Amino acid sequence: MRLSRCPLSLRARSGEQVPSLTVRMARASNPGGTTALWVRDHLGGLWRDEDFADWYPRDGRPGLSPARLATVRVLQFLLGLSDRQAAEAVRCRIDFTYAPAMELDDPGFHHSVLADFRDRLTEHGRADRLLDLALARPKEAGLVRERTTQRTDSTHVLAAVRDLTRLELVTEAVRAALEELAGTAPHLLAGLVDEECGRRYGRPVRLGKNPTRPKTRILATGGDAARLIEHLGHQGPERLSGPRVQALRQIMVQNHHRDGAGRLRRRTAEDGGLPPSAVAVVPPYEPTARYARSGHATRWKGFVAHLTETCDPDGVNVITDVATTDATGYDAKALPGIHTRLKRRRLLPPCRSTASRIPAGPPGPRTAPGSSWSRPTRPGSAAWS
């Protein structure tokens, strides 16, 4: 269960140091050191609570230290922990108490706090600003500087969704829209939800690849979806603005159409078939995720992450930019945005041409003729020097 977000205010804790008892216990119990101890000793002070001031309203219940939560999120990523595992580690492991500078008797926090912090992190470009803060210390230490050789590589990111058949997709989209309305405007469901509707949409859909009477069921489900959308339209256009309802409308368009007599039909190859993967919604809960493939072996539903890092042979590799884009777009489309962010951070590598000269094409190595801005090092990567 995930706790709902309530108004939280920020109570800044400037210049907080690790409590002396926590230091002694952490050093005594981990004489060889751990990842969490290393993060605090080498990266402690990357951010302060004041850096997160605009993330929270002025009024509200005092929230947990965002600088501490950011440190826990770094450890969570490094060690591959789930939210529950990370929250439990903060309560039970001394090194996880040491890294965010907490007292030994601190009770920790509920695991849903990390999900709420992650949601805040994805809003208004905050992830980029947090990376700016994280890069400040390596820049001061001389680990990363402008005009350093850098490279960008991409990898696929899987959406947290399961594969759905067309029948399961439409059915789950109706269920998601009903759940959304039940939470935001339950009075609108009066007259729509009956015992049969509850039996059909009351739980997550798992029908398998060979359900009974698939064509009949998908038309029946499409009829339910059409009636729900029509009913909400009569209540006002604002009732159609919810993300789940919007996903349902798009899924209906890509799976159904009305013939000349106005009857609802299932889309087939004869009437155009399904839309291309670049626009097709594959899960109702992640409407921006797309089906994509790279080569003949790699197929996924989700996104593409572009990671830029320094690659100076005489220095350490430091990630200088992270961008997540549509899975169906070409890698070259991400380069102008990467160029802009590196310029803002004053970390541009030397170049004699602009990223706009890199031609768009299928995934793989690409180079602008006569340019040192992009030189392929291996398939799917570009080196900047």
FENUR-V882893 format. One record per residue. N is the residue number from 1. OMEGA is omega in degrees with one decimal (NA if undefined). Layout:
BEGIN
n:omega
N:OMEGA
N:OMEGA
END
This chain:
BEGIN
n:omega
1:-179.8
2:-179.2
3:178.6
4:-178.1
5:175.2
6:-176.7
7:178.4
8:174.8
9:-176.9
10:173.1
11:-172.3
12:176.3
13:-172.9
14:172.1
15:-175.9
16:179.4
17:177.5
18:179.1
19:-174.5
20:179.0
21:177.3
22:178.4
23:-177.3
24:-178.5
25:-179.5
26:-179.9
27:-177.8
28:-176.7
29:-179.7
30:-176.5
31:179.4
32:-179.7
33:175.9
34:177.8
35:-179.2
36:177.5
37:-179.9
38:-179.4
39:-179.6
40:-175.4
41:-174.8
42:-175.3
43:179.3
44:-178.5
45:176.5
46:-179.5
47:177.5
48:-179.7
49:-179.9
50:179.6
51:-177.8
52:-172.1
53:-177.2
54:176.2
55:-171.6
56:175.5
57:179.9
58:-177.7
59:178.5
60:179.8
61:179.4
62:-179.2
63:177.3
64:179.5
65:178.8
66:177.2
67:176.4
68:-179.1
69:177.7
70:177.6
71:177.9
72:178.9
73:176.5
74:178.4
75:179.0
76:178.5
77:-176.6
78:-174.6
79:177.5
80:-176.9
81:171.4
82:178.3
83:179.4
84:-179.2
85:179.5
86:178.9
87:178.1
88:178.1
89:178.1
90:-179.8
91:-167.0
92:-175.4
93:-177.2
94:-179.4
95:175.5
96:172.2
97:-179.4
98:-173.8
99:178.1
100:176.0
101:-178.6
102:174.2
103:-179.2
104:-179.6
105:177.4
106:-176.3
107:-179.1
108:-175.8
109:177.3
110:-175.9
111:-179.9
112:177.1
113:179.4
114:176.9
115:177.9
116:178.7
117:178.4
118:176.6
119:177.9
120:-177.6
121:-177.1
122:-176.1
123:167.8
124:176.6
125:-176.6
126:179.8
127:177.8
128:-179.8
129:177.7
130:175.8
131:175.7
132:179.4
133:-178.4
134:-179.5
135:-177.4
136:-178.7
137:176.3
138:177.7
139:178.2
140:-179.1
141:179.2
142:180.0
143:178.5
144:-176.6
145:178.6
146:179.2
147:173.8
148:178.5
149:-179.6
150:177.5
151:177.8
152:176.9
153:-178.2
154:176.6
155:-178.0
156:177.6
157:-178.2
158:172.4
159:-179.0
160:-178.2
161:175.9
162:178.4
163:-178.7
164:169.5
165:179.8
166:178.7
167:179.1
168:-179.1
169:-179.6
170:-179.6
171:-179.8
172:177.4
173:176.3
174:179.5
175:180.0
176:178.7
177:177.9
178:177.9
179:178.9
180:179.7
181:178.5
182:179.3
183:-175.0
184:-178.0
185:-174.6
186:-179.6
187:179.9
188:-178.1
189:179.3
190:-179.4
191:179.2
192:-174.4
193:175.0
194:-177.3
195:179.6
196:177.7
197:178.0
198:178.6
199:-175.1
200:-172.9
201:-175.2
202:-178.8
203:179.3
204:-173.0
205:174.5
206:-174.8
207:-177.7
208:-175.7
209:-176.7
210:177.9
211:177.7
212:178.1
213:-174.5
214:-177.6
215:178.3
216:-177.1
217:-179.0
218:175.3
219:177.7
220:178.3
221:176.6
222:176.1
223:176.6
224:-179.7
225:-179.9
226:178.4
227:179.2
228:-179.9
229:178.9
230:179.2
231:179.9
232:177.7
233:178.1
234:-179.7
235:-179.5
236:-177.9
237:-179.2
238:179.5
239:179.4
240:-172.5
241:-179.8
242:-177.1
243:179.8
244:177.6
245:177.1
246:178.0
247:178.1
248:179.8
249:-179.5
250:178.5
251:177.3
252:-179.7
253:-176.2
254:-178.3
255:-176.9
256:172.6
257:176.9
258:-179.4
259:-177.1
260:178.9
261:179.0
262:-179.9
263:-179.4
264:-179.9
265:174.8
266:-179.4
267:177.5
268:-179.7
269:-178.1
270:-179.6
271:176.4
272:177.9
273:-179.1
274:178.6
275:178.0
276:-175.3
277:-178.3
278:-177.3
279:-175.3
280:174.7
281:-178.7
282:170.5
283:179.4
284:-177.1
285:176.2
286:-173.4
287:178.7
288:176.9
289:-177.8
290:172.6
291:-179.8
292:176.1
293:177.7
294:-175.5
295:-177.5
296:-173.0
297:-172.7
298:176.5
299:-178.4
300:172.9
301:-177.8
302:-171.3
303:174.7
304:176.8
305:178.1
306:-177.9
307:177.7
308:-179.0
309:174.1
310:-179.6
311:176.4
312:-177.9
313:-178.8
314:-177.7
315:177.8
316:177.9
317:-179.4
318:177.3
319:-177.0
320:178.2
321:175.7
322:179.0
323:176.4
324:-175.5
325:177.1
326:-176.8
327:-175.6
328:-179.4
329:176.3
330:-179.5
331:-176.4
332:-179.4
333:-178.7
334:-173.2
335:177.9
336:177.7
337:176.7
338:178.3
339:-178.7
340:-178.0
341:176.9
342:177.3
343:178.5
344:179.7
345:-177.7
346:179.6
347:-179.5
348:171.8
349:176.8
350:179.9
351:178.0
352:178.4
353:-177.5
354:-178.7
355:-178.2
356:179.6
357:178.3
358:-175.1
359:174.5
360:-179.4
361:-179.7
362:-179.4
363:-179.6
364:-179.3
365:179.5
366:-177.7
367:171.3
368:-177.4
369:177.6
370:-175.8
371:172.9
372:-179.6
373:-178.5
374:174.8
375:-175.7
376:174.6
377:174.4
378:-177.1
379:178.2
380:-178.9
381:176.7
382:179.1
383:177.9
384:-179.8
385:NA
END
